[in-house]
Amino acid sequence: MATTELPAVHTALLVMDVQIGIVARFASDPGRLEPLRAAVDAARAAEIPVIFVRVAFRPGFPEVSPANRSFAAIAQGTSWAADPEMAAIHPAVDPRPDDLVVTKLRVSAFTGSDLEVLLRSRGLTHLVLAGIATSGVVLSTVREAADRDYRITVLSDGCLDMDPEVHRVLTDKIFPRQADVQTVASWRTELAAASHA
């Protein structure tokens, strides 16, 4: 069960890998992104920073090792990531010019990015995670954030995965070992209650 032990000022919403090319693969129904948009709106209303995390590479993909199975298609230029427009944050989540955007080089939001520097410099200790895919960036970031001693909340309906059963097992059985798991609606209610306290 989620708690409000820390004030919202220490919280950041991470919207991860919600990029045009990824959304095209995972969310052909635009309605699937509505919970993500609702989470972004709730964070902004509560004055919680929204940090968009995306995966992107330099031209020619010098950061991609041929030994990395996950990124092999990218290195061959056959992936959506070869197109800079497809690597942009999806407009359905309303990225704004003043939002922080972190570029990562692997699956976890921390790997190859300056995310930790941004979080530490702002005193952000509670990460609320949403994104695509539950079994990719969300899982990897939960694990790494827990090892770095962050408090973590995963928004279960703010995450998408190709396999609904994998999503269910992660959100029901795996993530609760290291994170609070709640819906976007329950998180919004919690934020509203905290703002009136």
C-alpha positions as CSV (number, residue, x, y, z in Angstrom):
1,M,0.0,0.0,0.0
2,A,1.3,3.4,-0.9
3,T,2.1,6.0,1.8
4,T,2.8,9.7,1.9
5,E,5.9,9.5,4.2
6,L,7.9,12.0,2.1
7,P,6.5,15.4,0.9
8,A,5.9,15.8,-2.8
9,V,8.8,18.3,-3.0
10,H,11.2,15.2,-2.9
11,T,9.3,13.4,-5.6
12,A,9.8,13.2,-9.4
13,L,7.7,11.5,-12.1
14,L,9.9,9.6,-14.6
15,V,8.1,9.0,-17.9
16,M,10.4,6.5,-19.6
17,D,10.8,5.5,-23.2
18,V,7.5,7.0,-24.3
19,Q,9.0,7.7,-27.7
20,I,7.2,7.8,-31.1
21,G,9.0,4.7,-32.4
22,I,8.3,2.7,-29.2
23,V,4.7,3.8,-28.9
24,A,4.2,2.6,-32.5
25,R,5.2,-0.9,-31.4
26,F,3.5,-1.1,-28.1
27,A,0.4,1.1,-28.2
28,S,-1.4,1.1,-31.5
29,D,-4.5,2.2,-29.5
30,P,-3.9,5.9,-28.5
31,G,-6.1,5.4,-25.5
32,R,-3.4,3.2,-23.9
33,L,-1.4,6.4,-23.3
34,E,-4.2,8.2,-21.4
35,P,-3.1,7.0,-18.0
36,L,0.4,8.3,-18.8
37,R,-1.0,11.7,-19.7
38,A,-3.1,11.8,-16.6
39,A,0.0,11.0,-14.5
40,V,1.9,13.9,-16.2
41,D,-1.0,16.3,-15.6
42,A,-1.3,15.2,-11.9
43,A,2.5,15.7,-11.4
44,R,2.3,19.2,-12.9
45,A,-0.7,20.1,-10.8
46,A,1.2,19.1,-7.7
47,E,4.3,20.9,-8.8
48,I,6.2,17.6,-9.1
49,P,9.0,17.6,-11.7
50,V,8.4,15.5,-14.7
51,I,11.5,14.0,-16.2
52,F,11.3,12.3,-19.6
53,V,13.7,9.5,-20.2
54,R,14.5,8.4,-23.7
55,V,17.0,6.1,-25.4
56,A,19.0,7.7,-28.3
57,F,22.4,7.4,-29.8
58,R,24.9,9.4,-31.8
59,P,25.0,8.9,-35.6
60,G,26.5,5.6,-36.5
61,F,25.7,4.2,-33.0
62,P,29.2,4.2,-31.5
63,E,27.8,3.5,-28.1
64,V,26.2,0.2,-29.1
65,S,28.4,-2.9,-28.6
66,P,28.0,-5.8,-31.0
67,A,27.9,-8.0,-28.0
68,N,24.6,-6.4,-26.8
69,R,21.7,-8.5,-28.1
70,S,19.1,-6.0,-27.1
71,F,20.6,-3.2,-29.2
72,A,21.9,-5.2,-32.2
73,A,19.1,-4.1,-34.5
74,I,19.9,-0.5,-33.6
75,A,23.5,-0.8,-34.5
76,Q,22.6,-2.2,-37.9
77,G,20.4,0.8,-38.5
78,T,17.3,-1.4,-38.9
79,S,15.5,0.0,-35.8
80,W,13.2,2.9,-35.2
81,A,16.1,4.5,-33.2
82,A,17.9,5.1,-36.5
83,D,15.4,7.9,-37.2
84,P,15.7,10.9,-34.9
85,E,12.0,11.8,-35.4
86,M,11.0,8.4,-34.1
87,A,13.2,8.8,-31.0
88,A,11.3,12.0,-30.0
89,I,9.1,12.0,-26.9
90,H,5.5,11.1,-28.0
91,P,3.2,14.2,-28.1
92,A,0.5,12.3,-26.2
93,V,2.4,12.9,-23.0
94,D,2.7,16.6,-23.6
95,P,6.4,17.2,-23.3
96,R,7.1,20.9,-22.8
97,P,10.2,22.9,-23.7
98,D,11.1,23.4,-20.0
99,D,10.8,19.7,-19.0
100,L,13.9,17.8,-18.2
101,V,14.8,15.2,-20.8
102,V,17.4,12.6,-20.0
103,T,19.0,10.5,-22.7
104,K,20.1,7.0,-21.8
105,L,22.2,4.5,-23.6
106,R,20.9,1.2,-22.3
107,V,17.7,-0.2,-20.8
108,S,17.8,1.4,-17.3
109,A,17.1,5.1,-17.0
110,F,20.4,5.5,-15.1
111,T,22.8,3.8,-17.5
112,G,24.7,6.2,-19.7
113,S,22.6,9.2,-18.5
114,D,22.9,12.1,-16.1
115,L,19.7,11.2,-14.3
116,E,21.3,10.6,-10.9
117,V,23.1,14.0,-11.1
118,L,19.7,15.7,-11.8
119,L,18.0,13.8,-9.0
120,R,20.7,14.5,-6.4
121,S,21.1,18.1,-7.3
122,R,17.4,18.7,-6.7
123,G,17.1,16.6,-3.6
124,L,14.7,14.1,-5.3
125,T,14.5,10.9,-3.3
126,H,11.2,9.4,-4.4
127,L,10.8,8.2,-8.0
128,V,7.4,7.6,-9.5
129,L,7.9,5.4,-12.5
130,A,5.8,5.0,-15.7
131,G,6.7,4.0,-19.2
132,I,7.2,1.4,-21.9
133,A,8.0,-1.5,-21.4
134,T,7.2,-2.9,-18.0
135,S,9.6,-5.7,-18.5
136,G,12.3,-3.4,-20.0
137,V,13.0,0.1,-18.7
138,V,10.6,-0.1,-15.8
139,L,12.0,-3.3,-14.4
140,S,15.6,-2.3,-14.9
141,T,15.0,1.1,-13.4
142,V,13.2,-0.3,-10.4
143,R,16.2,-2.6,-9.7
144,E,18.8,0.1,-10.1
145,A,16.9,2.8,-8.2
146,A,16.4,0.4,-5.3
147,D,20.1,-0.4,-5.2
148,R,20.7,3.4,-5.1
149,D,18.4,3.8,-2.1
150,Y,15.6,5.7,-3.8
151,R,12.0,5.3,-2.6
152,I,10.0,4.0,-5.6
153,T,6.4,4.0,-6.7
154,V,5.4,2.2,-9.9
155,L,2.2,3.3,-11.6
156,S,0.8,0.0,-12.8
157,D,-1.5,1.3,-15.5
158,G,1.1,3.9,-16.5
159,C,3.3,1.0,-17.8
160,L,2.8,-1.0,-20.9
161,D,4.2,-4.3,-22.0
162,M,3.8,-6.6,-25.1
163,D,2.9,-9.5,-22.8
164,P,0.0,-8.8,-20.4
165,E,0.9,-11.7,-18.2
166,V,4.5,-10.5,-17.8
167,H,3.1,-7.1,-16.9
168,R,0.8,-8.7,-14.3
169,V,3.5,-10.8,-12.7
170,L,5.9,-7.8,-12.4
171,T,3.3,-5.4,-11.0
172,D,1.6,-7.9,-8.7
173,K,4.5,-10.0,-7.5
174,I,8.0,-8.6,-8.4
175,F,7.8,-4.8,-8.0
176,P,6.1,-4.8,-4.6
177,R,9.3,-6.3,-3.1
178,Q,11.1,-3.0,-3.9
179,A,8.4,-0.4,-4.7
180,D,4.9,0.7,-3.9
181,V,2.6,-0.2,-6.8
182,Q,-0.6,1.8,-7.4
183,T,-2.8,3.0,-10.2
184,V,-2.5,6.5,-11.7
185,A,-6.0,7.3,-10.2
186,S,-4.9,6.3,-6.7
187,W,-1.7,8.3,-7.0
188,R,-3.7,11.3,-8.1
189,T,-6.0,10.9,-5.1
190,E,-3.0,10.7,-2.8
191,L,-1.5,13.8,-4.3
192,A,-4.7,15.7,-3.9
193,A,-5.1,14.6,-0.3
194,A,-1.5,15.7,0.5
195,S,-2.1,19.1,-1.1
196,H,-5.1,19.7,1.2
197,A,-3.4,18.4,4.4
